[in-house]
């Protein structure tokens, strides 16, 4: 695992307990799958990973995005929030819960925009280049197999310079 991917994993691992939405699920016996039910008022938001631009909040709804298993997270982004072009090493499923997410499928934010409103679904194969921006306050739910990672196409776009590859 590269240094910057390890830092993403460590950051999410450190954030996961604080942002984990299902307090009730924590008291269930380990090893046995349990149903998870979370009302919006019970979601515990925390600051998003430093690998993402500042300003977003993150909540872990299910699993642990730092481990090689299924996970579901929510990202709450303010109006005008931009995630520069990047890719992920695993497939990603995204559902817009509120607001509008604009995806730019390609290597730049000038790639053709695709607006996804509340209720929209998007499947993204691993390693597909894309960027995203929010139109208004936006909440997206992301599900997939961990560990979750983000690889920016341009090193200068990486918000956390300390994690830049050398």
N, C-alpha and C positions, 0 to 999 in steps of 0.2 A: 504494500500500500504506500503511495507516495506521501510525502510529508504533509502537503496541503490537504489531501483526502483524509489523512489521519486526523488532522486538526478539525475538519468538518465533523468527522465522526465523534471526536472527543467533545466538541462544542455541543452537538446534539445530545450526546450522552449526559453531559452536565445539565443541559436544559430540560431534558425529558422529565425527570422527576418533578421539577417545579411547574412545568407546563402540562403535565399529564392531567387529562380532564376527568378521568374516572376514579375518583377516590374510593368508590365502592368496590371497583374491580381490584384495587390494591389489596383488599382484605381477603380475596378469594384464594383458595389453595393453589400453589404453583404447580405447573405441569399439566393441569387439566384445563381444557378449553372451557371458557365461560362466555355467556352472552354479555355483550356490552351495550348499555343503553345510557345515553347522555343527553340531557336537555340542554338547550342553548345557554340557559342561565348558569349551568354547572360547569361550563367550559372554562378552564383556567389558562389564560393567555400569558405568555412570557415573551421576552424580547427574542426576535428571530436570530438565527446563527449569524456570527460576524462574517460568514461567507456570503451573506446576502446584503444588499444595500441597506443602510440604516433606515429605520422608520416603520418596518413591518413587525408584526407580532406573530407568534407561532403557538399552536396548541397540539399536543400529541393526543389523538383520540384512541388509537389502538396500536399495540405493538411497540417496538423500539426501532426507530429509523436508523440506528447505528448498527443494527445486527442483521444478519442474513435471513430475514424472515419477513412476513407480511407486516405492513404498517399502514396507518392512515393518519395524516396530519392536516391541520388547517392553517392557512396563511391569511392574515388580515393585513391588507395593504391600503395606505391612504391614497387619496386622489393624486394622480400623477406619478405614482411609484413606478420605477423602471428597473427591470432585471435585464442587463445587457445580454447580447447573444451568448449562448452557452449550450451545453449538452449534458446528458446524464448517462451513466454506464448501464443503467437498467431501464426497462420500460416504465412509463409513468401514465397513470390515469388521473385525469383532472376533472372536477365538477365545479362549476361556478355556483356558489351558494347565494351570494348577494353581489350586486354591482355589475360591472362590465370589465372583462379582461380582454385585452387586445393582444393577440399572438402574432408575431412576425416570424414566419417559417423561412429561415435562411440564415445567412451569415452576418446580416446587419439589421439595424432597426428600420431601415428603409425598405426591407423586404415587404411583400404584399401583406397588409394587415387583415386579420380575421377577428372580428368582434364576436365575443361569446358573452351572452347575457345570463342572468340568473337562471339556473336550471340546465344550462348547456353542459355538454360532456365532450371531452377531448382525450383521445388515446395518442400517446406519443411513443414511437419505438425508440429503443436505446440508441444513443449516439446521434440522434437527429438534431441538427442545429436549429435553435429558435431563441427569440427574445420575447419579453412580455412587458406590458404596461397596464396600469389600472386607469380606468375612466371613472372617476368618482371613487368613493370608498368601496373596496372590493374584498370579498372573502372567497377563497378557493379551497377546495378539499383535494388533497393529493394522496393517492393510494398506490402502492407498488410493493416490490420486494426490496428489502434493504440489502446492504447499507445504501442509504440515500446519499448522493453526492452531486456536486455541480462543478463543471469544468468550463471556465470562461474562455471564449475564443481569443480574446485579447487580454494579455496579462495586465494591461493598464486598467481594465474594467473590474478587476478583482478588488472588492472593497476592503479586504483585509490584507494589506501588503505583507504582513508578517508570514502569511501562509503561501506567498508566491513561490513557485517552483524555482529552483536555482539551477 
